[in-house]
Amino acid sequence: MPKKTLAVLRVIAFALLPIISPGLTFFWGSQLAGAEGVKRWGLIVLGVASAILAPLISWVNQKRDRRNAVIKNEAVISAVADQMGTLVTRPENREATLTTIRNRLTDCAAQHAGPKARAGFFALRNRRQLRLVSYCNRDTAPAPLDRRDEERLINAMNGKEIVYVRDTLNADGNLDISLGDSYRSAIAAPVYAGNEPQGILLIDAPEPKNLTKKHVRASYIRAITHLLGTAHAMGDTDGNGRALPRQPGRGQNGKPSPAQGKE
């Protein structure tokens, strides 16, 4: 049977399962009145199995999807690590390579956060400004940040800690910023290269409590932001005006002079 047909049948089966499972549970339960001994116990077992069938299959599928997503993201991160070498060895293609790295890592962040999650990387410019340089899972670019939101994101970046916003409409004094469209949960993750701030990664999702530490691991987000910050520092010559200089013998002189970031 073709894979496409199997996929369609699987979707239909999953859609009907929440209806079939309670029906089977009710059916087996209705047979208990006239059953005794082994038959009665068998009906009880069938009833329990029918009751847990739907949530069990849903859990297995979610676990499988998460595993597949992790495998996919690992492949992307491996490719990004290779491209970071290209930033040094082929500086003439720096802009295109950096754009590819930004887009891939932003996509990884969104995919890890969930099927409906979005992500955008705002790069730091002139210490007190942020500019959007990559985004994922949006048909159009997010609206520009107003000055108040820009300052709050910069403050979050300077704090160096990942901020989880359970509900942007009930933030309790925390950040209530998303990428637009009234999305209800968000993560603001500072992006650094060593001690040098590079910007902030903003992830959001439609419903409240979609982006908690339980669902989106801080260790994974830090891995993304470390790669993103290092690549941005190596390849960007516009925002902060710094890029990794070529090694001796490659036609570029000068010493790097990175500004000291805030502790």
VMD Tcl script that draws the C-alpha trace (Angstrom):
set ca {
  {0.00 0.00 0.00}
  {1.42 3.46 -0.91}
  {2.82 5.53 1.94}
  {0.45 8.39 1.14}
  {-2.58 6.09 1.50}
  {-1.26 4.73 4.78}
  {-0.77 8.27 6.08}
  {-4.36 9.17 5.17}
  {-5.71 6.02 6.85}
  {-3.64 6.78 9.95}
  {-5.07 10.30 10.16}
  {-8.63 8.95 9.79}
  {-8.01 6.32 12.47}
  {-6.63 8.89 14.92}
  {-9.61 11.17 14.24}
  {-12.11 8.36 14.96}
  {-10.26 6.95 17.96}
  {-11.66 9.44 20.54}
  {-15.16 8.34 19.44}
  {-14.51 4.60 19.14}
  {-12.61 4.22 22.42}
  {-15.43 5.44 24.74}
  {-17.93 3.43 22.69}
  {-15.97 0.23 23.19}
  {-15.60 0.96 26.89}
  {-19.36 1.41 27.21}
  {-20.03 -1.77 25.21}
  {-17.76 -3.97 27.35}
  {-19.22 -2.45 30.50}
  {-22.76 -3.22 29.34}
  {-21.86 -6.91 29.06}
  {-20.74 -7.21 32.68}
  {-24.23 -7.71 34.10}
  {-24.62 -11.20 32.71}
  {-21.00 -12.30 32.96}
  {-19.30 -14.31 35.68}
  {-15.90 -15.67 36.53}
  {-13.19 -15.50 33.86}
  {-15.53 -13.94 31.31}
  {-16.33 -11.08 33.71}
  {-12.66 -10.40 34.36}
  {-11.98 -10.54 30.63}
  {-14.65 -7.89 29.98}
  {-13.20 -5.70 32.72}
  {-9.74 -5.95 31.14}
  {-11.17 -5.12 27.71}
  {-13.04 -2.14 29.16}
  {-9.92 -0.75 30.84}
  {-7.87 -1.31 27.67}
  {-10.50 0.53 25.59}
  {-10.51 3.43 28.05}
  {-6.76 3.99 27.93}
  {-6.34 3.19 24.22}
  {-6.81 6.72 22.91}
  {-4.52 8.54 25.38}
  {-1.90 5.79 25.12}
  {-1.71 5.98 21.32}
  {-1.69 9.77 21.48}
  {1.23 9.68 23.95}
  {3.17 7.22 21.77}
  {2.65 9.36 18.68}
  {3.70 12.54 20.47}
  {6.84 10.83 21.74}
  {7.64 9.57 18.25}
  {7.07 13.01 16.72}
  {9.31 14.62 19.33}
  {12.03 12.04 18.68}
  {11.83 12.64 14.93}
  {12.00 16.38 15.49}
  {15.10 16.00 17.66}
  {16.77 13.85 15.00}
  {15.93 16.43 12.35}
  {17.22 19.29 14.48}
  {20.44 17.43 15.27}
  {21.07 17.12 11.53}
  {20.43 20.84 11.06}
  {22.76 21.78 13.93}
  {25.46 19.56 12.46}
  {25.11 21.37 9.13}
  {25.23 24.73 10.93}
  {28.47 23.77 12.68}
  {29.98 23.00 9.28}
  {28.76 26.31 7.85}
  {30.33 28.21 10.72}
  {33.67 26.98 9.42}
  {32.75 28.47 6.05}
  {32.39 31.88 7.68}
  {36.13 31.76 8.37}
  {37.44 29.94 5.32}
  {35.29 31.75 2.73}
  {34.68 35.29 4.01}
  {33.61 36.46 0.55}
  {30.37 34.48 1.05}
  {29.94 35.61 4.65}
  {26.59 37.38 4.24}
  {24.84 34.50 2.47}
  {26.29 31.91 4.86}
  {25.28 33.91 7.92}
  {21.75 34.33 6.57}
  {21.46 30.56 6.09}
  {22.74 29.86 9.61}
  {20.35 32.37 11.18}
  {17.37 30.96 9.30}
  {18.19 27.35 10.14}
  {18.72 27.98 13.84}
  {15.59 30.11 14.11}
  {13.65 27.32 12.43}
  {15.16 24.78 14.86}
  {13.99 26.86 17.82}
  {10.44 27.05 16.49}
  {10.29 23.35 15.60}
  {11.49 22.34 19.05}
  {8.92 24.59 20.73}
  {5.97 22.96 18.92}
  {4.13 22.63 15.60}
  {2.41 26.02 15.93}
  {5.30 27.90 17.53}
  {7.11 30.74 15.79}
  {10.52 32.30 16.31}
  {12.37 35.48 15.43}
  {15.95 36.60 16.03}
  {16.45 40.28 16.80}
  {20.10 41.29 16.44}
  {21.61 44.01 18.59}
  {22.63 47.17 16.79}
  {24.49 50.10 18.30}
  {23.99 48.73 21.80}
  {20.45 50.13 22.24}
  {18.61 48.99 19.11}
  {17.27 45.66 17.87}
  {16.62 44.70 14.27}
  {14.84 41.60 13.02}
  {17.22 39.49 10.93}
  {15.42 36.12 10.74}
  {12.02 34.66 11.52}
  {10.21 31.34 11.13}
  {6.62 30.11 10.72}
  {5.14 33.44 9.70}
  {3.79 34.36 6.29}
  {4.91 37.95 6.76}
  {7.59 39.57 8.88}
  {6.57 40.58 12.42}
  {5.67 44.22 12.93}
  {8.61 46.41 14.01}
  {9.12 46.66 17.76}
  {7.98 49.85 19.40}
  {10.56 51.61 21.55}
  {9.08 50.36 24.83}
  {9.15 46.70 23.78}
  {12.61 47.14 22.30}
  {13.95 48.49 25.61}
  {12.31 45.66 27.57}
  {13.82 43.01 25.29}
  {17.23 44.65 25.59}
  {16.89 44.56 29.38}
  {15.98 40.86 29.15}
  {19.01 40.29 26.94}
  {21.28 42.05 29.42}
  {19.89 39.81 32.17}
  {21.40 36.79 30.36}
  {18.61 34.49 31.58}
  {15.97 32.73 29.48}
  {12.56 34.22 30.30}
  {9.51 31.94 30.05}
  {6.20 33.81 29.72}
  {3.33 31.48 30.55}
  {0.63 33.93 29.49}
  {1.25 37.26 27.78}
  {-2.17 38.51 28.96}
  {-1.38 37.68 32.59}
  {2.37 38.19 32.81}
  {2.48 39.44 36.44}
  {4.94 42.19 35.60}
  {7.00 39.90 33.36}
  {7.51 40.33 29.64}
  {4.25 40.27 27.69}
  {5.81 40.48 24.23}
  {5.15 38.12 21.32}
  {5.70 38.20 17.56}
  {2.16 39.50 17.07}
  {-1.36 38.17 16.41}
  {-2.13 38.01 20.16}
  {-0.09 34.87 20.78}
  {-0.40 33.97 24.45}
  {2.91 32.33 25.49}
  {6.49 33.28 24.74}
  {10.17 32.70 25.46}
  {12.80 35.42 25.33}
  {16.31 33.92 25.10}
  {19.40 36.20 25.20}
  {21.89 35.57 22.42}
  {25.56 35.98 23.32}
  {28.95 35.23 21.90}
  {31.00 34.71 25.03}
  {30.32 37.83 27.13}
  {29.38 39.90 24.10}
  {25.62 40.44 23.57}
  {24.39 39.77 20.03}
  {20.62 40.06 20.35}
  {17.62 38.09 21.55}
  {15.67 35.10 20.26}
  {11.90 35.44 20.71}
  {9.69 32.34 20.47}
  {5.90 32.38 20.80}
  {2.90 30.05 20.61}
  {-0.87 30.61 20.26}
  {-2.11 29.33 23.62}
  {-1.03 30.12 27.20}
  {1.29 27.64 28.92}
  {2.41 26.19 25.57}
  {6.02 27.23 26.18}
  {7.01 26.10 29.66}
  {10.33 24.66 30.85}
  {8.72 21.23 30.74}
  {7.85 21.51 27.04}
  {10.82 23.57 25.84}
  {14.10 22.60 27.49}
  {16.32 25.49 28.51}
  {19.44 23.44 27.66}
  {18.29 23.07 24.05}
  {17.46 26.77 23.72}
  {20.89 27.65 25.13}
  {22.56 25.40 22.56}
  {20.66 27.24 19.81}
  {21.48 30.69 21.16}
  {25.17 29.87 21.68}
  {25.49 28.77 18.05}
  {23.43 31.73 16.87}
  {25.46 34.23 18.88}
  {28.82 32.84 17.80}
  {27.82 32.72 14.13}
  {26.41 36.24 14.28}
  {29.58 37.61 15.89}
  {31.72 35.86 13.30}
  {29.73 36.92 10.26}
  {27.98 40.21 10.99}
  {29.69 43.40 9.84}
  {26.66 45.68 9.83}
  {24.89 45.64 13.20}
  {27.77 45.73 15.65}
  {30.45 46.44 13.09}
  {32.54 43.43 14.10}
  {33.51 40.28 12.32}
  {36.18 37.66 12.83}
  {39.31 38.86 10.97}
  {41.00 36.66 8.42}
  {44.02 34.74 9.52}
  {47.51 35.93 8.46}
  {48.20 35.27 4.80}
  {44.54 35.61 3.73}
  {44.71 39.19 2.63}
  {43.22 41.05 5.65}
  {45.07 42.77 8.44}
  {43.98 44.20 11.72}
  {43.25 42.96 15.19}
  {39.82 42.27 16.61}
  {38.67 44.75 19.22}
  {35.42 43.46 20.73}
  {33.76 45.69 23.28}
  {33.45 44.27 26.76}
  {29.91 43.07 27.51}
  {28.12 43.64 30.75}
  {28.63 41.01 33.41}
}
mol new
graphics top color blue
foreach p $ca { graphics top sphere $p radius 0.5 }
foreach p [lrange $ca 0 end-1] q [lrange $ca 1 end] { graphics top cylinder $p $q radius 0.2 }
display resetview
